[in-house]
């Protein structure tokens, strides 16, 4: 029995009930949560109000928070180390249903169809049909009713298609979760000493020797972590989460390392909450805030009863619960799911809040405004037509019917719907090109972007780090150590061994169990889940998974035939994660006493930016393993060596290690008082950075991250289209400059500051940005394309400076701290493979392949979508203007109406139907990137578009009137043949005009627009022509539309006349394209 395909339609609310085969919490009802009272529907975000929405969900959370992890696992019949078995999880999923929030079912189609008749103009037409019956004109009544039904049916199909397209957008970014499931095994483990002194103190044999194996009293677990859809979670699942992840269900946290969670979407309070794994001891336990935490081990942190004044006991009693929908702000953790779907705290709140309609995009609002203006103008013209007709003595019913029919055809009521469909279909096309647009207005903004700010790692480069150089004191220069090479038989020097060892220990990468079925690492290392595990595909495969830097360091183990020592170490006592501000990461591990019952000492390992690591070192390691005092001269020597490696475009890291001092030792021991054995020790939630002082500097490693293929070409294409590309990186200036040159970016020529000009630098560092005022940065940023040693705060300053200059900025980001910059940018772009959930939700667009070239495709698509909107707008407006003009001039000249009500409604079907919609999916013009970005507030109705509309409408009106007058004057009366010729002529003009509107500048005759490149357009035109033939020759349709059969000579003559609108527009395109052809191709523009 396999996992079924999950869809919203397959998850009725009734399936989201608690499972009958699971024991219920004490005191908690097993019934589904009821809806809160009506006053609970308020959108107040206060904690006390939100948490009171569901007493059931709250009591369950309180109940589980008072249980220990072991008791939680027992109650949910699961394992703390391996979770549920696949068979048990599948059985629970079929019983429980998907982990999805409740939602209302769709409105019946028949009801939605009937609502189409609520339109005022449709009701007036039906009234006209009723009046025709009253006066005995049943043929007209039947004809009007049939025509109205067709119009309503087309409108219903358009609206349904629009809603389905928008609904599908919500499924483009599925939610995922990281699970642990596996089978128990009993491998033996070896323990390696955590600290090895210099070679002068201990012989090499003893220094490299593993200590005796330690027998385990319980089975170790092969916990295979996998990324699954969040909808597959069931109570009892063991879930991993790390910085930037969104919590996928209500979870009892069983392990926590420096874990803080942002609950603002539940409570409205922005301060992250510190989460621990300890069971709640009393309901008066105060939930500590990260902005006033005292160091772990202090009474304020360790005491369960410290500070109860004014505490919200309902909220503060669940310090070990991670609620669905909240965000991990720092650290990582592990926990057991105890509630899913509607039974979660978030689900009870979601069920009490009515859905709100999505806001309309600026373009949609512009179309609404345009439609309103055109409606007013149309009604004014129709009023004149009606008045003139009344003066001429025409019947009131005839005037009324024609006027309403003309209003239906002339007013582009379908324009907003077609715009929505075009935007939605464009979003789906972009998704196929690995760019998922989360917010509809972003499609419009893409065509206006003139600056793209991109991260270097993983976007401009491959994000496959390879260790290429190693440097240490006493060497003759950098040593070539390509981690992608075959394993070597040579033994590394002691100092190289130390560097490799530090890179191994200060590392959260792990073995890729999909490729190798080997002995697992320790349970603690398995619990550390990298958010980039699934980012394989385009990357080179390794037997390790994790962050690219970690994987490259672990590959060195294979290069020198070293083993992973982490499984044999004592417990990891603490971890200081890497951050863009700190620029280093460190861990401390315990060196166990000989009897294995206590921690003899603590050892610190650190890696990161060279200058930051050097600042924490007092000594350095020589080539033969001796420790020597690190003076200023030696520090500068290390910095110079790092600079030379950076000039080769390498990312350079420094490495250091050493025993933790006594002051820091006592800091940890107070927090471990309850863990007497090494087996039970857990990594601490927080870490005092003072433990990483007085260390021994080992050396440097240089890593290469080659540019992605195609990025250089994409950058040049963007530059030709008037889009500036800016690279923002945390690497050193020299490294950034070298990578920028490889990518073909514009490198500014250095220029000193003068009275008349600002200083120009090829690279600006974060420190230099901090020293500049806003005005100085605005001046300098116009000439600089590379920014180095930056943090997320610097990204914000860069965006503000660019926007102050009037630029439309797209910004990429992947981390939690990038979220403000992504929101601030006009287009926030998150990386899909290595991006956190926080970054993805702050972004307007997600790159599923993390490739910079995808941004180019997205901007091309954005420009193409706007061009398509202008094309079908040209088609609709020219048809509308021609229909109004034809009836207006004929009425003013005293002629009878050239078109009857049914024929006018048929023209409306063509104008708003398939031909118009097919213009919205025209393939993107390859030369669209040669056009400059569109200004943000540029009107949709540009002067060239208006000229095209008026030209086409004039030709259609004059040509159709010529046919009408010729046929009418031939026998001095208006017959069915006259109206049929006029009607068919107008439709043929419309079809040729649609062919013109496929491109504003490209010629069909010269093959610049492929006749078969838009299949939907060909089908739409073919069906329209087939329908016109049926209207002319089908007997029962002849009665409805009051037509008669035409001869072949008539049709040929009409086709030749109607093609005139095509030849005129082709001449316009030829004249406009003369300058472009002289330059070769593209648009003449200076970049």
N, C-alpha and C positions, 0 to 999 in steps of 0.2 A: 504494500500500500504506500504510494508515494505522496509527496506534498502536492495538494491541488493548486492550481493557478489562482492567485488571490485577486479578487476584483471587488469593488465596492458593492456591486450588485449581488455578490454572493455572500454578503455578510449582513444579514438582517439583524436588527437590534435584538431580536429574541435569542440570537445565538451567543450573545455576550453575557451569559449568566454564569455565576460561580459553578465550578465543577462539582458534581454530586459525589465523586469518588475521592475528593480531598476533604480532610477534616476542616471544619470551620473554626475561626478564631473564637476564643472564649468571649462570650458576651456579645459577639457580632452576629448580626442576622445573616443568613445565607440567601435572603431574597435580594433581588437587584435593587440598587438604590432608587428611591423614589424621587420625583421631581421636587425641588424646594418650593416653598410658598411663593406667591406672586411677587411679594416685596423683595424676594431674593433675586429677581431678575435684574436688579440694578447693576450697572457696570462699575460700581465702586471697587477700587483696588486695595482697600485697606485690608491688612492681614486678618483682623478679627472677623470681618465680614466674609471674606473669601473662604477662610477655613471653616466657617459655620455653614457653608452651603450643603454639606453632606455629613450628617452625623455618623452614617455607616462607614464611609470611607475614612473618616477621622478616627473612629474607634478601632478600625482595623489597623491603621497606621500606629496608633498608640499601643495596641496589643503587640505588634511585631517589634516595635522599638524597645519594649521591655524584655524581649527574649534575647538570649545569647545567640551567636551565629549557629552553634551546634543545635540549640533548641529550634531555631528557625528551620534548619535543614530537616530536622526530624518531623516537624509539623507538616512541612510541604513534601515530605517523602522524597528528598533529593540528596545530593552529595555536595559537600562544601568544596570538593576538589575536582570532581568531574561532571557535576551537574546531572542532568537527566540523560538516560539512554535515548538514542534516536527513536526507538519503538515507543517508549513511554511518552516522549514529547509529542509524537504524531497522534497517539491516542488521546492525549489531553487536548490537542489542538482541535480534533474533530468534536470533542465534547464541549470545549469552551468557545470555539469560534476564533476568528482573527482578532489580533490586538489592534482594533480600530475603534475610533470614536463613533458614537451613534449619529445617524444622519437620516434626514427625511427622504422618503421615496420620491421618484420623479412624478410630475403631474401627468395625468393620462393624456395620451395624444389627441383623443377626440375632443377633450376639453380645450386643449391648446389650439386646435383647429377652429373650434367655434369662437374662440376669443378674437380671431382675425376679423370677424364680422362686426366687432365693436368700433372699428375705425369709422369716423364720421362720414368720410367720403363714400365708403362702401355702403353705409346705411342709407345715404342719400340716393345712391344708384338703385338700391333695392326699393326705395320709395318711388323712384321713377318707374321701375318695372311694375310696381303695384298700380301706379296711376295709369300706365298703359293698359293694364287689364281692365280698369274701370271704364276707360274710354273705348274699349273694344279692340285695341291694337294688341292682340295676343302674340303676334309674331315678334314685335319689338320686345314685349315682356320676356318671352322665352330667350331671345337673343341676348338681352341685357343680363338675365339671370345666368346663362351659360358663361358669358364673358366674365361676369363678376366671380363666378365659382373658379374659373381658371386663374384669375388674378389673385384670389385669396389662396388658392392652392400653391401658387408660386411663392407668395409671401410666407406661407407657413413653412415650406421647404427651406427657404432662405433662413428664416429665424431658427428653425430646428438645427440646421447645419451650423449656424453661428454659435448656438449654445453648446452643441456637442464639441465644437472646436475649442471653445474656451474651457469646457469641462476637462478635456483631455490635457490641457496645460498643467492642471494640478497634479497629474500623475507623472510628469516628466522628471521630477526630483523625488524619487522614493526615499523613505527613511530606512536606515539600516541599523543593525546592532551587531555586536561582537559576542559570540557564544563560546563557551567551553563545553565540549563533550568528548568523552574518551573512555578507554578501558584501563583497568588497574593492572599494573605490572610490579615486579619486585627486583629491579636492577640494583646492583651494589654501587656505591658512590665512593669516590676518593676525595679527601680533603687536602687542599694545598695551603701552605702557610700564606697568610695574607700579606706579610711584609718580609722582604728579604734584604738584609743589610748589604753593604758594599762587598765586592769580591775580596777585598783585603781582609775582611773579617771572617768570612765563611768560605770553605772550599766550594768549587763549582758543583761537585757531585752532590754535596749536601744541600746546596742552594736550590738545585733543580729537582730534588727528590720529593716525590709525593709521600705524604704520611699515610699511616695505616687506614684501611677502610673502616668506616663506622657503620655498624649494622643498624638498620632501621627497624623500629618496632612495629611500624605500620607500612602498608604498601604505598609506594610512590605512584603517581598518576601520570599517564601520558595524556595531558589535557590539550587536545587539539582545538585551537581557536579558529573560528570561521566567521566570515561576514555574511549575515543573512538579512532578509527583509524583516523589519521590526514587526510586521504583522504576523510573523510566525512565532513570536514569543508566547510562552504559556507560563502560568505559575509553576515555580520550581526550577526554571531555567537559571543557569549560572552565567552572568553577564559581566563583561569587562567594559570599562569606559575610561577615557583619558581626556586631557585638556582639549576643550573645543567640542566635545561630543554632546549631543542632546540625549538626555535620559529617555529610553524608549518605553519604560513602564514604571510602575511603582516598585521600588527595589529596597530590600533590607540590605544595607551595606555590610559586608563581612570583612573587607580589607580596604584600608584607606592610607594613601601616602600623600601628604600635603594636599588633601582634597578639600576644595572649596567649590560650592555650587551657587549659581545665580538663580534665585527664585523670583526674580522681579516680575515675570509674566504670571505668577500666581499671587504674589503679595503686593506688587507695586514698589517694593523697596529694593534699591539698587545695590546695597552692600552684600557681597557674597557671604554665604553661610559656611562655617567650618563644619565638616562632616567627619565623624569618627566611626569606628566599628564597635565601640563598647556598648553594651546594653544599657538602656536608661535605668537609672536607679531610683529616681523619684520624679513626680510630676512637676516639681519645682526647679528642675535642672534648667539652667539658663543657657540658651543658645548663643554661643560666643560669636562676635562679629570679627571679621578679619582685620578691621581697622583699629581694634583695641585689644588684640590678642597679646597675652604675655607669653614668654618663652615656655615651651613644653616643660613640664616638671615643676612649674611654679604652682603655688596653692590655687591661684585663680583658674588655672587650666585643669589641674588634676582633680579638684574637688567637685563633686557632683552637686553640692549644695551652696556653692559660693554665689552670693548675690541673687536674692529672689524678689527684691522690691520691684513692684510694677511689672513683673514678668507676665507675659501672655502664656499661660500654662498650656493652652491648646496648641500653640505654635511651638513653644520651646521644648516640648516633650519628645520631639522626634529628631534628635541630632544624628541619628544613624539611618535615616530614611532619605532616599533620593526619589523625588516625585517625578512622574512622567511630564515631559515637556520642559523641564528645567535644564540649565546648561552648566557644564563643568568648566569652571573658570581657571582652575589650576590643579595640578597633581593627577593622580590616577587611582582607580579603585576597582573593586570587585564586589558583586552582590547577587542576591537571590531574588528573582521576581516573585512578588506575592499577589499582585493584582494587575490585570490587563484591561484594555478597552474601556468600556463604560463603567467598570468597577474601580478604575483608578480615581485618584483625587481630581485630576485634570478632567477626566471624563464626566464626573458629576457636575463640574462647573460648566463644561461645554454644553451639556444637555440643558442647562438652565438659561443659556444665552441665545437669543434668537439670532439667526444669520442676518448679516447686513449685505446689501448689494455692493458689489465691487465698484469703486469709483471709475468714472469714464476717463479715458486718456485724453491728453490735450488735443490730439488729432481728432478723436471722436467728438469732443466738445466743439472743435472748429467745424466739423462736418454738420453737427447739429445747428450751429449758428448759421452756416452757409445754407442749409436746407430751409431754415426759417426765413432767411432773407429772400431766397428764391421763391418760396411759397407766397410771400407777400407780393413780390413782383408778379408772379403768375396770376394770383387772384385779382390784382389790379387790371391786368390785360384781359382776363376772362370777364371781368365786370364790364369792361369797355365793349367786348365782343357781344355780351348778352344785351347790353343797352342798345347797341347798333342794330342787332337782330330784332329787338322789340320794335324799334323805330321803323324797321323795314316790314313789319307786320307778320313776322314769323310766329308760329304757334308757341305758346309758353312752355308746353311739355317738351317740344323739340329743343327749344332754347335751354331749358333746364337740363335735359338729358345730355346734350352736347357739352354744356358748360361743365357739368360734373365729370363727364368722361375725360374732358380735356384737362381738368384739374388733376384727376388721377394720373394721367399720362405725363403732364408737364411738371408736377411737383415730384422731385426725386426723393420720395419717402423711403426708398430702399437704399439710399446712399450710406447712411450710418451702418446698416447691416452689412453691406458689401465691404465697407472699410474694416469692420470687425473681423469678417471672415478672412479678408486679405492679410490682416495682421496676424491672426491665429495660424493661418496656413504658412505664413512666413516663419513664424516661431517653430513650427514643426519641421520645416526645411532646415532651419538653423540647427535644430536638435540632431538631425541626421548628419550634420557636419561637426558634431561634438560641441556645439554651443547651445546650452539650455538657457533660455530667457525666462526668468522668474516673474518679471513685471512687464506688462504690456507696453507702458510708455517707453521702455528702454529701446524698443524696436525703432521708434521715431527718433530717439536721441542718437542712436548709432550713426545715422546719416549726417549728424552734425559734429561728431567728434573730430577735433583737430589736434589733440595731444593724447598719446597713449603712454602711461607710466607703467612700466613692467618690472616685476621682480626678475632677478637674473636666474637664480637656481630653480631648475625644473620647468621654467617657462621659456627662457631664451636658451638654456642649456638642457642637456639630456637628463639631469638629476641622477646620473650614474657616476658616483665618485670612485675614482681609482687612485690609490696611493702610489705615487710615482717617485718621490724623493724623501729621504730622511737625513736630518742633520743633527749633529751633537758636538759638544766641545771636544777638541782633541783630534777630530777627524781632518782629513785632507780636503774636505769639501762635501757637498751633498752626495749621498749614496743612492744609486738607482735601486729602487725596490718596488717594481711594478706589481701591484697586488693581483693583476689579471694574468701574470705570467705563470708558467708551470712551477711546481714546487721545486725548491732547490735543496741540495744535499748539504750545502755549507751551513755551518753553525753560526748564528749571529753573535756579534760582540755582546758583552754584558750590558752595555748601555743600550744597545738596540733591543736586547731582550726586555730591559726595563720599559722602554717606550712601548713595545708591543704589549707587555703585560698591562700597563696603564690603559692603553686603548682597549684592551680586552675587558678589564674590570669596570671602567667608567663607561659602560656601554649597555644600552637597552635592546640591542639586536638579539636575535635568537635563531635557532636552527629552523630551516624551512622543512617542516615535516611532510609537506606534499612531495618533496623531491627525495627525501631520505628517511628511511625508517630506522632511526638510530636511538641510542639510549637518550632519554630526555634530560634536560637541564633541571636545575632545582625548581621547586614549585614557585618560589618567589620570582625567579626570572621569567617563568612561563606566564605569570600574572601580569607582566608588563607588556601591554599590547601596543604595538606601533600602529598609528592611524594610516600608515602607508603600506600596509601589508598587501593590499589588493592592487597596488600600483605596479603591476608587472607589464604584460603586454608588450609595450614598445621598449622596455628596458632589458638590459642584459641580465640573464639569469644567474643567480648565485645560490649556494646552499644555505645562505643566511637571509633573513628578512628583517626589516626594520628601517630606520632612517638611513638615507644613503651614506652619510658620514660613518655611522656605526657599522654598516655592512662593509664598507671599504676597510675599516680597521680590523674587522673579524676575518676578512679575506687574507689579511697578512698572516694569520695563524696558519692557514693552508699553505701560503707561500713558503713559510719557514718550518712547516711541519710541527707547529706548536699545538697544544691542546687547549681547549676552553677551560680555564681554571675556575670559573665562577661557581660551578656545581660543587666543587670541593672546598670552597671557602666557608667561613662562618656566615652568620646572617648579615644581610645588608642592613646596617643600622640607620642609615639616613641617606637622603638624596637631595641635592639642590639642582633642580632642573635648569636646563639652558633657557635663557630668555634673551630677547633682542637688546635689552638694557644691560643685563649682566655679562653676556657674551662668553660664558663658560658654564660648564656643568661639572658637578662633583658628586662622589659617593663616599661613604665611609662603611667599612666592613669590619666585622669582629674577628680578631685572631683568638681562637679558643684556647683555653688552658689545656694542659696535657690530659687531664681527666675528662675534658669535654663537658663539664658542668657549668662553666662560667666563661666570661669574656676576659681574656688576659689583657688585651689592649685593642685600641681602635686605630685603623689605618685609613688615611684619606687619599683618594685618587682624583685628579682633576685634569681636564682638557679644555682648551678654548683658545680665544684670541691671545696671541703671544704676549702682548704688553700686559694683559690682565693676569695671565698665569705668572709671568715674571714678578709682578708686584706681590705675589703671595709666596715667593720663594726666598730663602736665605742662603742656600747652598746649591751647587750643581754637581752632576755626576760626570766624571771623566770617562774616557773611552774604556779604561780598564776597570771601571766600577767604583772609583774612589770618590768620596764627597769632599768638595772644596768650597770655600766661602765664595759667594756670588757677589762680586764687587761691581762698581759702576761700569768699569771697562768691559767686563764680561757681559753685562746686561746689554750694552750697546752692540757688542759683537753678535749676540743672538738676534737683536732687532735688525741689524744690517743683513744677517743671513736670511731672515724672514723677508726682507725687502727684495733681495735678489731672487728668491723663489717666487715672490709675487709678480715680479716683472715678467716671468714666464707664463703668467696667467693662472698660477696655482693658488688654491686656497690653502693657507698655512695655519696650522694648529700647534700650540705648545702643550707639553705634557709634564706633569709633576706628581709626586706622591710623597708620603711620609707619615710617621706616627702622629696621632693627635695629641696635643698637649694636655696637661692635667686639668686646666680650667675647662677645657671643652669636654674632657672625659667625664667629669662629674655632671656636666649638663646632660649627657645622655644617660648616665647610670640612674639618675633620679626617675627618668621616664621608663626604665626597664625593671623597676623593682619588682613588678609582678610577673616577670618572665625569668625564672631561675635557670632554665636550660636553653641551650642554643637552638634547639628544635622549635621552641615556641616563640622565639624572638621575632618581632615584626619590624619592618622599616618604620621609622617614626614619621609622624605627619608633618613635621616642620624641621628646619635645620638651621642652626646658627652658623653663619658664614665664617665665624672666627675659627672654626675647626680647620679651615683651609688656610692656615698661616704657618710660616716657618717650614715650608715644604722643600723638597729636593727637586730642582729642575733637571729633567732628563734630556729633553731635546725637542726637535721640530719634525713635523711631517708635512709635506706638500702634496696636495690632492688636485687632480685635474677633473674637470667636469666639462667635456667637450660641447660646443654649441650644437643645437639641434639642426638637422638637415632642413633646409628650406627657410630657416629664420632670416638669413641674410637677404634672400630674395624678397621675403615678405616685408622686411624693413624698407627696402628700396622702393617697393611698390607703394607702401604707405607714404613715404616721403614724396614720391611723384604725385600723389593725390592730395598733397597739402597737409598731411598728418605728421606731426613731429613725434618721434619715438624717444622716450626717456627711460634709461635703465637705472633702477634703484636697487642697491645691494648692501648687505652688511659686510662685504669683504673690504679688504684694504684698498686704498686709492690705486696703487700700482696694479693690483690684480684686476680691478674693475676697468682700468684704462686698457689693459692688454686684451681683455675679453671684448670690450667695445670696439677695438680696432679689428678683431677677428670677425665681428658681426657686421662690419661695414657701417657703423654708426657715424654720425657727423661729430668730429672731434674739433672743438673750438681751438683756435690759435690763441695762446696766452697773450694778454694785454694788460698793462698796468693801468691803474685808475688815474684818470685825468679830470680836469675841471669840466670838460665837455663830454666825457664818456665814462661809463662804469667799468670796473675791472672785469676782465674775462679770464676764466679758468676752465681748462678742459674737464676737470673733475672738482666737484664740491663735496666736502666731507660733512658729516653730521655736526661735528664740532664747529665748523665754519658757519653752518646754517644757524646754530645757536647764537653765534656772535652777531649775526646780521639783524637789522630791523626789517619790518615787513616791506618797507619801500626799497631797501637795498636788495632784498631777496627777489622782489618783483623785477628789478632791473637786471640782476645777475642771471636769473633763471631763463631769460630769453636767449642766452648764448650758450647755455650748458645743457648737455644731454646725459651726463653720467653723474650719479650721486653715490658716494661710498660711505661706509661706516655709519649707516643710517639706522634709525629705530622707527617704530610706528608713529611716534610723535613727529618725527621729521617728515614722514609721509603727509601728515596733516598740514604741516607748514608749506610743503611743496604744492599741495592741492590748492590751499588758500591763495598762494601767490599766483598760481596759474589762472585760477578763476577770477582773481582781481584784475588780471590783464584781459579778461573777456574770453578766455579759452574754454572750450568744452572738453572736459577731462575724463578719460577712462583710466581706471587704476586697478591693478591686480593685487591680490593678497591671499594669504592662506591661513594665517594664525588668528588666535583670539584677539590679540591686540591690534590686528589690522581692521577689525570691524568698524571702528569709528571712521577711518579713512575711506573704507568702502562705501559707507553711507554718505560721506561728505562728497565723494566724487559724483560727477554727473552719471557715469556708468561704473558701478562697482563690479569687478570681475573676480570671482573666486575660483581657485583651482579645485577641480573635482577629485583628483586622485590623492593629493596630499593636503587639501584644504580641510579645515575643521568645520563642524556643523555651524559654529557661531559665524565664521566667515561666509559660509554658503548662504545663511539666512540674511546676512546683512547685504549680500551682493544682489545686483540686478541680473547678472548672467554668470553661469558656471561653465568652465571649460572642462569637459569630461576627460580630455586627453592631456590637459595641462600644457598644451602646445601653443606657442605664440602665434603660429601661422593661422590658428583657428580664429584669433581676433581679427585678422585680415578678412577671413571669410565672413565673419559676423558683420563687420562694417560694410563689406560689399553687399551683403544681403539686406542690411538696413537701408542703404542707399537705393538698392533695387526695389525694395518694397515701396518706398516713397514714390519712386518713378512710376511704378505700376498703379499706385493710387491716383497719381496725376493723369495717367493714361486713360483709366476707365472713367475718371471724372470728366475728361475732355469728351469722351464718347457720350456719356449721359447728358451733359449740358448741351452739346451740339444737337442731339436728338430732341431734347426738350425745347430748346430755342426754335428749332426748325418746325416742330409741330405747332407751337404757339403762333409763330409767324405765318405759317401757311393758312391756318384758320382765320387769323386776324386780318390779313390782307384780303383774303377772299370775301370775308364778311364786309369789310370796308368798301370793297369794289362792287358790292351788291350781288356777288355770286352766291349760289347755294353752297351749303357746306360740302367741301370736297371729300370729307371722311365722315362716316357715321360713327355712332357711339361704340359699336363693337369693334370697328377697325382701329379706332383710337386706343381702346383697351388692349388690343392685340399688339400695337406698337409699344404700349407700356410694358407688356410682358417681355418683349425683345430688349427694351431699354434696361429694365431692372433684372432680367433673367440671365440665362446661361452665358450669352455673349459678353455681357458686362462683367460677370464674375470670372470668366475665363481670362480676361485681361489682367485680373489681379494676381494670377499665378504665372505670368509670363516669366521665362527664365531670366536671370540677372544678366544685364548687358556686361560683357567682358571689359568694356571701356569705362564702366561706372566709376572705378577708382581713379580715373584720370580727371574726374570732375572735382572741383574744390568742395570741401564740406559745406553743407547747407547751414545758413545762419539759424540760430535757435528760434527766433521769432519770425522767420521768413513766412509770408502768407502762402497758403496752398494755391490760391488763384494768382499765379504770377502773370505778368504782362504777356509773355510769349504764349502762355496757356490760353488766356482770354482771346488773343489774336487768332489762335488755332480754332477755338470754339466758334467765334464769329465768322471766320472764313468758311468753315465746313457748313455751319448752319445756313449761311447765305447761299452757298452752292446748292444745298439740298432743297431749300425753299424755292429758289428760282427754277431749278430743274423740275421739281414736282408741279409747280404752278404752270410751267410751260406745257407739260403733258395734260394737265387738267383743262386749261383754256383751249388747247388744240382739240381735245376730244369733245369738249362742250360746244365749241363754236361750229364744229363740223355738222351738227344737226340741231343746234340752237336749243338743246335741252340736256338735262343731266340724267343719264341712264346708268344702269348697273355696270355697263362696260366702262363708262367714264370713271366712276368711283373705283372700279377694279383696277384700271390702268393707273390711276393716281395712287391708290393704296399700294399696289405692287411696286411702283416706282419709288415711293418713299421707303419701303422695306429694303429694296435693293441698294438704295443710297446708304441706308443704315449699315448694311453688311460691308460695303466697301469702306465706309467710314471706320468701322470696327477694325478692319485690316490696317488702316492708317494708324490707328491708335495703339497698335502693338509696340511702337517705338516712336519717341519724339524726334529722333534724329537719324535712325538707321533705316536704310532703304530696303524694301522687299525686292525690287527689281534687280539690284546689284548683289543680292544674296546676303546682305548684312543681317537680315532677319530671316531665319530659316522658315520655310513654309510649313515644315512638319516638326518644328522644335517645341510647339505648344499643342500637344494632342488635345487637351481640353478645349482649346479655342476652335480647332478644326471640327470637333464633334458638335460644339455649340452652334457654330455657323451652319453646319450641315443639317442639324435638327431644325434650326430656324427656317432655313430654306425649304426643308421638307414640309414643315408646318404650313408655310406660305403656299406651297403647291397644293397641299390638301385643302386649304381654305378656298383656293380658286377652283379646284376640280372635283372635290368631294360633294355630292349633291346635298347631303344634309347640312354640311358646313356652309354651302352656298346660301342656304336659306337663313342660317344664323347671321352670317356676315354680309349678306346681300351682295354677293359677287356672281360673276359668270366666267366661263372658261375663256382663256385668251389663246390666240394662235401663236405658232412658233415665231412668226415675223414680229409679233408684238413683243414677245419676251426678248428676242435678240435686240430689238431697238431699245427696250428699257434697260437692258444690261449695258449696252454701249453708252447710253446717256448717264446712267447711274455711276459708271466707272469714272466719270469726269472728276468727281471729288477725289478719287484715288490718284489720278494723273496730276492734278493740281498740287496735292500734298507731296507727291514724289518730286515735283519740280522744286518745291520749297526746301525739301531735304537736300536735294542736289546743290542748290544755291548755298545753303548754310554750310555744307560740307566741303566747299571748295578749299577754304583755308586749312582745314584739317588734313585733306589729301595732299596738299603741298608740303605739309610737315611730315608726312609719312603715315601717322596714325595717332589716335588719341586726341586730346584737347590741347590747344596751345596755351600753356600755363607755365609761368615761371615759379619754380619751387625754391 
